[in-house]
């Protein structure tokens, strides 16, 4: 799209690449049936975002509803990492970009949907190999078991609900247009750990990863990437995320954070602004601290009796 003279549409379509971050360890024949559901969820999140763009109150309410609903679905069907994070970010990103640019709402949703479709087709290319097609597909119910919320999953949904509400309230004080990033940072730190100690430890790791990612964005923004260089940079970040997101989610956040911030900045024309970079670091610190503190909602492990 940069070569075609419409880079803004390319940045929006690039958000569709989030589709393939899910179920990365599953066989391609299984992903072929599950990823369309992920893509549909991202498109719906984007559509809801553009519908409420420009109204800070509705955007705040939408962030909470999308966060809770996507968390219930992600944990209820054992979706795994990155969980509800990208549904929240796509909702907020869509509302922010449409409100801050001249892109029409329908054009925005169409571009993102096209990106989801392209990413999905690219994810299926291994099926060109006979050995990939020879794999027996698993029933979708085994791939995404549910809906059922275990006690630990219910606490995770509660944590997401709490950080979403508090994040939106804090965002209304800090800057209503940035509530989605505060909540997104908090949801990223919540992760999928359903035990108090693990939630706290992993929460600290993810908090550090998210903050380091915001710092990496500030460094990259100093380079004022644009055009094909920006496209290559986004591709490099996405490639790195693919390699580590399942095995080491905290490390993936070091690259997820600047990827989303670069996409937001490129689409709204704010890329390279140190003021914006500073704001995002503040938002990340607030959200990550909320997410880590919410680990206290998990009950303490009961010591075995002697």
C-alpha positions as CSV (number, residue, x, y, z in Angstrom):
1,X,0.0,0.0,0.0
2,X,3.0,2.3,0.5
3,X,4.0,1.7,-3.1
4,X,0.4,2.3,-4.2
5,X,0.5,5.7,-2.4
6,X,-1.9,4.7,0.4
7,X,0.5,3.9,3.3
8,X,-2.2,4.7,6.0
9,X,-4.4,1.8,4.7
10,X,-1.3,-0.5,4.8
11,X,-0.7,0.4,8.5
12,X,-4.4,-0.5,9.2
13,X,-4.2,-3.7,7.2
14,X,-1.0,-4.6,9.1
15,X,-3.1,-4.9,12.3
16,X,-4.7,-7.9,10.7
17,X,-1.4,-9.8,11.3
18,X,-2.5,-10.1,14.9
19,X,-4.7,-13.0,13.6
20,X,-1.8,-15.4,13.3
21,X,-0.3,-14.8,16.7
22,X,-2.9,-17.2,18.1
23,X,-2.6,-21.0,18.3
24,X,0.9,-20.8,16.9
25,X,1.8,-24.3,18.2
26,X,-1.2,-26.0,16.6
27,X,-1.0,-27.9,13.3
28,X,-1.8,-25.9,10.2
29,X,-4.9,-28.0,9.4
30,X,-6.2,-27.1,12.9
31,X,-5.4,-23.4,12.5
32,X,-7.2,-23.4,9.2
33,X,-10.5,-23.9,11.0
34,X,-9.8,-21.8,14.2
35,X,-8.1,-18.7,12.9
36,X,-11.2,-17.4,11.0
37,X,-12.9,-17.2,14.5
38,X,-10.0,-15.1,15.7
39,X,-10.1,-12.9,12.6
40,X,-13.9,-12.4,13.1
41,X,-13.3,-11.3,16.7
42,X,-10.7,-8.8,15.6
43,X,-13.0,-7.4,12.9
44,X,-15.9,-7.1,15.3
45,X,-13.7,-5.3,17.8
46,X,-12.6,-2.9,15.1
47,X,-16.2,-2.3,14.0
48,X,-17.3,-1.6,17.6
49,X,-14.3,0.8,18.0
50,X,-15.1,2.9,14.9
51,X,-18.8,3.1,15.9
52,X,-18.0,4.9,19.2
53,X,-15.0,6.9,17.9
54,X,-15.1,10.5,19.1
55,X,-17.1,9.8,22.3
56,X,-14.8,9.3,25.2
57,X,-17.5,7.9,27.5
58,X,-18.6,5.3,25.0
59,X,-15.1,4.4,24.2
60,X,-14.3,3.9,27.9
61,X,-17.4,1.7,28.3
62,X,-16.5,-0.2,25.2
63,X,-13.0,-0.9,26.4
64,X,-14.4,-2.5,29.6
65,X,-17.0,-4.5,27.7
66,X,-14.6,-5.8,25.1
67,X,-12.0,-6.6,27.7
68,X,-14.4,-8.6,29.8
69,X,-16.1,-10.4,26.9
70,X,-12.9,-11.3,25.1
71,X,-11.4,-12.5,28.4
72,X,-14.4,-14.7,29.2
73,X,-14.1,-16.2,25.7
74,X,-10.3,-16.6,25.7
75,X,-10.2,-18.2,29.1
76,X,-13.5,-20.1,28.7
77,X,-12.2,-21.8,25.5
78,X,-8.5,-22.0,26.6
79,X,-7.3,-19.9,23.8
80,X,-3.8,-19.5,25.3
81,X,-1.5,-16.5,24.8
82,X,-1.8,-13.8,23.9
83,X,-5.3,-14.1,25.3
84,X,-7.7,-11.1,25.2
85,X,-5.0,-8.5,24.7
86,X,-5.3,-7.9,20.9
87,X,-9.1,-7.6,20.9
88,X,-8.8,-4.8,23.5
89,X,-6.0,-3.1,21.6
90,X,-7.8,-3.4,18.2
91,X,-10.9,-1.9,19.7
92,X,-9.0,1.1,21.2
93,X,-6.7,1.5,18.2
94,X,-9.7,1.6,15.8
95,X,-11.5,4.3,17.9
96,X,-8.3,6.3,18.3
97,X,-7.3,6.2,14.6
98,X,-10.7,7.0,13.2
99,X,-11.1,9.9,15.7
100,X,-7.6,11.3,14.9
101,X,-7.4,10.9,11.2
102,X,-9.5,11.5,8.0
103,X,-10.0,7.7,7.4
104,X,-13.6,6.8,7.0
105,X,-15.0,4.2,9.4
106,X,-16.0,1.8,6.7
107,X,-12.7,2.1,5.0
108,X,-10.9,1.4,8.2
109,X,-12.8,-1.8,9.0
110,X,-12.5,-3.0,5.3
111,X,-8.7,-2.5,5.4
112,X,-8.3,-4.3,8.7
113,X,-10.5,-7.2,7.5
114,X,-8.4,-7.4,4.3
115,X,-5.3,-7.6,6.5
116,X,-6.9,-10.4,8.5
117,X,-7.7,-12.4,5.3
118,X,-4.3,-11.9,3.9
119,X,-2.6,-13.0,7.1
120,X,-4.9,-16.1,7.3
121,X,-4.1,-17.1,3.7
122,X,-0.4,-16.6,4.4
123,X,-0.7,-18.8,7.6
124,X,-2.1,-21.6,5.4
125,X,0.8,-21.7,2.9
126,X,2.4,-24.8,4.6
127,X,-0.6,-26.7,3.3
128,X,1.1,-26.6,0.0
129,X,3.4,-29.3,1.4
130,X,2.0,-32.9,1.4
131,X,3.3,-33.6,4.9
132,X,1.2,-30.7,6.3
133,X,-1.9,-31.9,4.5
134,X,-1.3,-35.5,5.8
135,X,-1.9,-34.4,9.4
136,X,-5.3,-35.6,10.8
137,X,-7.2,-32.5,12.0
138,X,-8.4,-32.4,15.6
139,X,-12.0,-31.8,16.4
140,X,-12.6,-28.1,17.0
141,X,-14.0,-28.9,20.4
142,X,-10.6,-30.5,21.4
143,X,-8.7,-27.5,19.9
144,X,-10.8,-25.0,21.8
145,X,-12.4,-26.9,24.7
146,X,-15.3,-25.1,26.3
147,X,-17.1,-23.0,27.2
148,X,-16.1,-23.6,30.8
149,X,-14.5,-21.4,33.3
150,X,-12.4,-23.1,36.0
151,X,-12.0,-21.3,39.4
152,X,-8.7,-20.0,38.2
153,X,-10.1,-18.8,34.9
154,X,-12.9,-17.0,36.8
155,X,-10.3,-15.1,38.8
156,X,-8.5,-14.2,35.6
157,X,-11.7,-12.7,34.1
158,X,-12.3,-10.9,37.4
159,X,-8.8,-9.4,37.2
160,X,-9.4,-8.3,33.6
161,X,-12.7,-6.7,34.7
162,X,-11.1,-4.9,37.6
163,X,-8.1,-3.5,35.7
164,X,-10.3,-2.5,32.8
165,X,-12.6,-0.4,35.0
166,X,-9.8,1.1,37.0
167,X,-7.7,1.7,33.9
168,X,-10.6,3.5,32.2
169,X,-11.2,5.6,35.3
170,X,-7.5,6.5,35.5
171,X,-7.5,7.2,31.8
172,X,-10.3,9.7,32.1
173,X,-8.1,11.6,34.6
174,X,-4.8,11.3,32.6
175,X,-6.2,11.5,29.0
176,X,-9.5,9.9,27.8
177,X,-8.0,9.2,24.4
178,X,-5.4,6.9,26.0
179,X,-7.5,4.7,28.2
180,X,-7.3,1.7,25.8
181,X,-3.5,1.6,26.1
182,X,-3.6,1.7,29.9
183,X,-6.1,-1.1,29.9
184,X,-4.2,-3.0,27.2
185,X,-1.0,-2.8,29.2
186,X,-2.8,-4.1,32.3
187,X,-4.4,-7.0,30.4
188,X,-1.0,-7.9,28.9
189,X,0.4,-8.2,32.4
190,X,-2.6,-10.3,33.6
191,X,-1.7,-13.0,31.1
192,X,-3.0,-16.5,31.7
193,X,-1.5,-17.5,35.0
194,X,-4.1,-18.8,37.4
195,X,-2.1,-19.1,40.6
196,X,-1.3,-16.2,43.0
197,X,2.5,-16.7,43.1
198,X,2.8,-17.4,39.4
199,X,0.5,-14.5,38.6
200,X,2.7,-12.1,40.7
201,X,6.0,-13.4,39.3
202,X,4.9,-13.5,35.7
203,X,3.1,-10.2,36.2
204,X,6.4,-8.6,37.2
205,X,8.1,-10.2,34.2
206,X,5.4,-8.9,31.8
207,X,5.4,-5.5,33.4
208,X,9.2,-5.3,32.8
209,X,8.7,-6.5,29.2
210,X,5.9,-4.0,28.5
211,X,8.0,-1.1,30.0
212,X,11.1,-2.1,28.0
213,X,8.9,-2.3,24.9
214,X,7.7,1.3,25.5
215,X,11.4,2.3,25.9
216,X,12.2,0.5,22.6
217,X,9.4,2.4,20.9
218,X,10.9,5.7,22.1
219,X,14.3,4.7,20.6
220,X,12.8,3.6,17.3
221,X,10.7,6.8,17.1
222,X,13.9,8.8,17.2
223,X,14.7,7.3,13.8
224,X,11.4,8.6,12.3
225,X,10.9,5.4,10.3
226,X,8.7,5.9,7.3
227,X,7.7,4.3,3.9
228,X,9.3,1.0,3.1
229,X,11.7,1.2,6.0
230,X,8.7,1.3,8.4
231,X,7.1,-1.6,6.6
232,X,10.3,-3.7,7.0
233,X,10.6,-2.6,10.7
234,X,7.0,-3.7,11.4
235,X,7.7,-7.0,9.6
236,X,10.8,-7.6,11.7
237,X,8.9,-6.9,14.9
238,X,6.1,-9.2,13.9
239,X,8.5,-12.0,13.0
240,X,10.3,-11.7,16.3
241,X,6.9,-11.8,18.2
242,X,6.0,-15.0,16.3
243,X,9.2,-16.7,17.4
244,X,8.7,-16.0,21.2
245,X,5.1,-15.3,22.0
246,X,4.1,-18.8,23.0
247,X,7.3,-19.8,24.8
248,X,8.1,-16.5,26.5
249,X,5.2,-14.0,26.6
250,X,7.1,-11.5,28.7
251,X,9.8,-11.3,26.1
252,X,7.2,-11.0,23.3
253,X,5.8,-7.9,25.0
254,X,9.2,-6.1,24.4
255,X,8.3,-6.3,20.7
256,X,4.5,-6.3,20.8
257,X,4.5,-2.9,22.6
258,X,6.5,-0.9,20.0
259,X,4.7,-2.7,17.1
260,X,1.3,-1.5,18.3
261,X,2.6,2.0,19.1
262,X,4.3,2.3,15.7
263,X,1.1,1.2,14.0
264,X,-0.9,3.8,16.0
265,X,1.6,6.6,15.4
266,X,1.9,5.8,11.7
267,X,-1.8,5.8,11.2
268,X,-2.4,9.0,13.1
269,X,0.7,10.9,12.0
270,X,2.3,11.0,15.5
271,X,5.2,8.7,14.8
272,X,8.5,10.2,15.9
273,X,6.9,12.5,18.5
274,X,8.8,12.2,21.8
275,X,5.8,13.8,23.6
276,X,3.7,10.8,22.4
277,X,6.5,8.4,23.4
278,X,6.6,9.8,26.8
279,X,2.8,9.6,27.2
280,X,2.9,6.0,26.2
281,X,5.6,5.1,28.7
282,X,3.5,6.7,31.5
283,X,0.4,4.8,30.3
284,X,2.4,1.6,30.2
285,X,3.7,2.1,33.7
286,X,0.2,2.8,35.1
287,X,-1.4,-0.2,33.2
288,X,1.4,-2.6,34.0
289,X,1.3,-1.7,37.7
290,X,-2.5,-2.3,37.7
291,X,-2.1,-5.7,36.1
292,X,0.7,-6.8,38.5
293,X,-1.3,-5.6,41.5
294,X,-4.4,-7.5,40.4
295,X,-2.5,-10.8,41.0
296,X,-3.5,-10.2,44.7
297,X,-7.0,-11.2,43.7
298,X,-5.9,-14.8,43.4
299,X,-6.4,-16.7,46.7
300,X,-3.3,-17.8,48.6
301,X,-2.2,-21.4,48.0
302,X,-3.2,-23.6,51.0
303,X,-0.2,-25.3,52.6
304,X,-0.5,-29.1,52.8
305,X,-1.5,-30.3,56.3
306,X,1.1,-32.4,58.2
